[in-house]
Amino acid sequence: MPGHAPGHMAYVLDSGEDRILFCGDLIHVPAAQFARPELTWAYDLDQSIACATRVKLLREAFDTQAWLAGAHMAKPGLGRVAEEGSGYAFLPIE
């Protein structure tokens, strides 16, 4: 899954019963980019690809109810994605 920089990768682990998406650095500012996944920033070297990938990833995480893990997420860095308004929210695992 292309991301914010050349060589960025995301991984999916699917056990058949549960699924987790590891998104690496695709979401830098969770407080802003869950609500507005189209937001990019200077570290997104190809902003259009980063935006499209982030939108796709969050939609997939929500649609499949997969766990989402990322480098910049609130502790513990693992949670689910919920729809909120015209965007999403990150719901950390308890």
Secondary structure, 3 states (H helix, E strand, C coil): CCCCCCCCCCEEEECCCCEEEECCCCCCCHHHHCCCCCCCCCCCCCHHHHHHHHHHHHHHHHHHCCEEECCCCCCCCEEEEEEECCEEEEEECC
